[in-house]
Amino acid sequence: MTVPVLVPEEGSGRLSDAWRHCVGTGRLELALRRDYQDSLALLQRDIGFRHIRGHGLLSDGMGVHRPYEWEAERRVRHSFTYVDQVVDAYLGLGIRPFVELGFMPQELASGERTVFWWHGHVTPPRSHKEWAGLVRATVAHLVDRYGLDEVRTWPIEVWNEPNLPDFWEGADEAAYHRLYEVTAHAVKDVDAELQVGGPAISPGADEWLERFAAFAEHRDVPVDFVSKHAYTSGPAQHVPFGVHQTLDPAARLLEQFASPRELLKGTGLAELPVHITEFNSSYRPDNPVHDTAFHAAYLAPVLAAGGDHADSFSYWTFSDMFEEVGVPTALFHGGFGLLTHRQVKKPTYHLYAFMARMGEELLTRGDDHLVTRHTDGRVTVLAWAPVDASGETAGPERHVLRLSVPMRSAEVFVRRSTVDEEHGNARTAWQRMGSPRSPRPHQLDVLHEAAEPARGHRRLPVEDGRLTLDLTLTRHEITLVELSPVEEEAPQWWDERRLLGKGLR
């Protein structure tokens, strides 16, 4: 017999919304595309993130840095046409930039090393003075166009993963510290209350954090927040147009979220906000694990508990328009939400949409569930089946959860939304129809239909102020259960037994 989990009557505080603070995107110039903006609009309607972070603000594709010669002298013109279009689109959809300053414009780069197929330059500036002028001009333009009070709410991060040679030539820590110092002072030259931070390191380089703190203190360099990234995937096992990777348990993500505060105790950065500006299972856009029901169940406990360890953790990335390894060649590619230009939702998208429907008051949280209460008395339960991240087993076929939930009514309306291997899972339908590379319109209709969660509802009695809620979850299921007090408004004379017009004896 399953012993019910007793949900307390009184809450334990507010549910953290650190999961909603920021979401990642591919390079920023993708935001110039109509299909990208349509996808982001759907994301904001269903979930509503506060900030968005992507690469390439200062790369050549955005056309900001425009050097020229005049009267035998090198000069620079800064152009913000594309920047304005991107930021205007973001703000119009209710999402603010989390500004990442990078990569290096080609005409300012000290070397030829680049990353990604779109050639983001990753060498230090050949002139730190010119780089500072670029940063100052960019930030000043944003303040001039969008207002100082607005831009003060946009965190400004210096570079991306400088501990990796792919993103910073030679992973030269001293060179990064110099870049950070020049950049931070340039930002503060515009306004002292603008938020600037770093070092935006990848997993496995936590020793950079302590040295970054020592450098900042020694040089009296402004730091307003600390940032790093978190992933749980192993080395890439390549197949044509894709990769597969081993995964650590999802708890490893929470450990990575927690490490900055632990490591920075006793330093000058100890009390600063911690932003995980990228996180996921795999950092690869061509790893198909992102598209699975497994992935949603794998990340559910991370969304439920991540706010205990960091001020934000940003999913990398929201859309399949994510071109780090080239233009996508597969229908399913990288993002948690939306197939390229088709707006077909994936299981992890639904996980986030479920989180967006949770209440403000946290009642309880367990290894397989999260229970909250809304201000109007509704109670919302998010539950998930355990997964085996090792891949050695398929995970349990059934997972049973029984909750004893306090309710302030005699009866409760129960609405349940389910995502698993069969429901809310377009990938399963796509595979069954033969994995078409370019689905025809009628096939897309099927995929849209298959991507919707299964939904059901019932009405249950409350006994002694408590509802016994029995949930049986299938393999890799996530489920959202919304409990609303019933206020019966049918007239007393109504009787369903008379529906066909016959009198009752």
Stockholm file with secondary structure:
# STOCKHOLM 1.0

chainA/1-505         MTVPVLVPEEGSGRLSDAWRHCVGTGRLELALRRDYQDSLALLQRDIGFRHIRGHGLLSDGMGVHRPYEWEAERRVRHSFTYVDQVVDAYLGLGIRPFVELGFMPQELASGERTVFWWHGHVTPPRSHKEWAGLVRATVAHLVDRYGLDEVRTWPIEVWNEPNLPDFWEGADEAAYHRLYEVTAHAVKDVDAELQVGGPAISPGADEWLERFAAFAEHRDVPVDFVSKHAYTSGPAQHVPFGVHQTLDPAARLLEQFASPRELLKGTGLAELPVHITEFNSSYRPDNPVHDTAFHAAYLAPVLAAGGDHADSFSYWTFSDMFEEVGVPTALFHGGFGLLTHRQVKKPTYHLYAFMARMGEELLTRGDDHLVTRHTDGRVTVLAWAPVDASGETAGPERHVLRLSVPMRSAEVFVRRSTVDEEHGNARTAWQRMGSPRSPRPHQLDVLHEAAEPARGHRRLPVEDGRLTLDLTLTRHEITLVELSPVEEEAPQWWDERRLLGKGLR
#=GR chainA/1-505 SS CCCCEECCSSCCSBCCCGGGSEEECSCGGGGGSHHHHHHHHHHHHHTCCSEEECSCTTSGGGTCEEEEEETTEEEEEECCHHHHHHHHHHHHTTCEECEEECCBCGGGBSSCCEETTTTEECSCBSCHHHHHHHHHHHHHHHHHHHCHHHHTTSCEEECSCTTSTTTSGGGCHHHHHHHHHHHHHHHHHHCTTSCEEEEEECTTCTHHHHHHHHHHHHHTCCCCEEEEEEECBCSCEEETTEEECCBCCTHHHHHHHHHHHHHTTTSTTTTSCEEEEEEESCSCTTCGGGGSHHHHHHHHHHHHHGGGTCSEEEESCSBSCCCTTSSCCSSSCSCSSBCTTTCCCCHHHHHHHHHHTSCSEEEEECSSEEEEECTTSCEEEEEECCCCTTSSSCCCSEEEEEEEEECSSSEEEEEEEEESSSSSCHHHHHHHTTCCSSCCHHHHHHHHHHTSCEEEEEEEECBTTEEEEEEEEETTCEEEEEEEECCCCSCTTCCGGGTTSCCCC
#=GC SS_cons         CCCCEECCSSCCSBCCCGGGSEEECSCGGGGGSHHHHHHHHHHHHHTCCSEEECSCTTSGGGTCEEEEEETTEEEEEECCHHHHHHHHHHHHTTCEECEEECCBCGGGBSSCCEETTTTEECSCBSCHHHHHHHHHHHHHHHHHHHCHHHHTTSCEEECSCTTSTTTSGGGCHHHHHHHHHHHHHHHHHHCTTSCEEEEEECTTCTHHHHHHHHHHHHHTCCCCEEEEEEECBCSCEEETTEEECCBCCTHHHHHHHHHHHHHTTTSTTTTSCEEEEEEESCSCTTCGGGGSHHHHHHHHHHHHHGGGTCSEEEESCSBSCCCTTSSCCSSSCSCSSBCTTTCCCCHHHHHHHHHHTSCSEEEEECSSEEEEECTTSCEEEEEECCCCTTSSSCCCSEEEEEEEEECSSSEEEEEEEEESSSSSCHHHHHHHTTCCSSCCHHHHHHHHHHTSCEEEEEEEECBTTEEEEEEEEETTCEEEEEEEECCCCSCTTCCGGGTTSCCCC
//
